């Protein structure tokens, strides 16, 4: 188990030289696919899941629009890859064992995501608590938030009241025990 944690940390190490060399969307795509996530580009209906099949072309041609991190090993350490993404409207975090409150706080503090992110789904991420959900209040354009199977959320009413006050246009869908 310790070996896999170490390996996943290696997969999440940010390579700033790579970001400069190939652009933020390409570098983030490589990171996400390496960690087992999927990406969808603007103007494409299909999800990219094959690292070796990443599209080529001039820097900046392919813009990430959606991220599906189901069962992936993405962790806080790699979140610097999100900084340069300007077109992400949809993120799904499902069964992500390394996602915790600090990750959601980092997501919420990412300037480009504050502007672009419209939909977020957080499902079966056991390390997420009320603190992480409340941290999402900075995502000013978030229109839809789906939360399911999050045992770390203990003060539902208070947490959701804080979110609704900060984001009055937010549609909140809950499937929590």
N, C-alpha and C positions, 0 to 999 in steps of 0.2 A: 504494500500500500504506500509506503514512504517513497518507493521508487517512482510510482505513478505520479505522486504529488510533485516530486522533483522534475520529472519529465514534462508535466503540464506547466510548471513554472518556466521551464526552458522555452516551451511553445509560446508562452505569453510575454517573453522578453521583448521589449520594444527596440526596434532598430531604426533610429532616427535618420541614419544615412540612407537606408532603404526608402523611407518616406520621402526624403528629398530627391532621391534618384528616380522613383517611379510614380510619385504623387500619392496623396493620402488615400484615395479610393482603391488603387491597386494594392498598396501596402496593407490597408485594412482588410481587403478581400483575402490576401494571402494569410494574414493572421487568423481571421475568422475560419477559413477553410481548414487551416492547419489544426485548429482547435475543435473541429467537427461541426461547426455552424454552417449555415447556408446564407447566401446573399442573392438579392435580386436587384438588377440594374434598372435604371430609368428606361422606360419604353420597352421593357422585356417582360413577358408574362412568366418566363421560366426561371426556376431557382437554380443557381449555380452551386454545385456541390463537389465537383471534381477539381481539385487543386491543379492538376496537369491540364485541365481543359479551360483554364481561365482565359478569357478573351484577350487578344493582343490588339494593339493599335496605339495611336499617339497618346501621350500622357493626358489624362483628363477626359478621354473619350467616354469611358464607362463610369457612371456615377451610381454609387450604392443608394438604393431607395428603400430597401427593406432588409432586415436581418432576422433570421430564425436561428436562435441559439439553443434549440432543443437538444438535450443530452450532450451539450458541448462542455469543454473544459475551460471556457473563457474565465478569466479572473481579473481582479483589480489591476494587477501588474500590467496587463495589456491595454488598459482603457485609454492610454495616450493615443492609440491608433484612431480613436473616435474623434479626436480634436479637429481634424481637417475635413471631416465629412459634412457637407453642406446640404445634402438632399435626402437624408434619411427621414422618412415619414412614419415608419412602422418597425417596431422591435418586439420580438417575442423571446422571453426568457423562460424556458420550461425545463425542469429537472436539471438545473445548473447547480451542481454541488458547491461550486466556488463563489457563487453570487451571494454577497451579504450586503448589509446596510451601506458600507463604504462605497460599494459599487454603484448603488442607486444614487447616493449623494454625488458621486463623481459624474454620473450620467446627467443628473439635474444641473450640475455646474458647468457642463460643456456648452459654451456659447452657441455653437452652431446647432446643437440639438434643442436648445431652448427655443430657437426660431423654427426649426423644421419638424420636430417630432410631433405627430398627431395621434398615433395609436401605440399603446404599450400593454403587453400582456405579461403577467408574472404568475407562473403556475408551478407549484411543487418545488419551490426553492426554500428548503428548510432553514436556511440561515438568515432569512429576511424577517425583520421585526417591524413594529410600528414606526420606529425611528427611520428606517429606510423608506417606508411608504410616505411618511410626512416630508422627507427630503425631496420628494418629487414635485413639490409645490413650485419650484422654479421653472418647470417646463410650461411656459406661458401659453403655448399653442396646442398643448395636449387636449384632445377632444374626447378620447376614449381610453379608459383604463379598466382592464379586466384582471381581477385578482382571484386566484383559486388555490386551495390546498396550501395555505401558508400558516402552519401551526405557531409560528413566532409572533403572529399578530394577536395581541392580548386585549387591547383597548380599542376595539373596532369603531364604536360610535365616536369617540373623541378623535381618533385618527382621521376618519372620513369627514367629520365636521371641519377639521383644520384644512383638509384638502379642498373641500367644496367652497370654503370661504376664500381660499387663495385662487382657486380656479373655478369660477362660477359657471363656466360653459362646459365643464367636464362631465361626460357621461361615465358614471362609475358602475361597473357590473361586478357583483360579488358572488362567489361560490365558496364561502368560508363556513366552517362548522362553528 
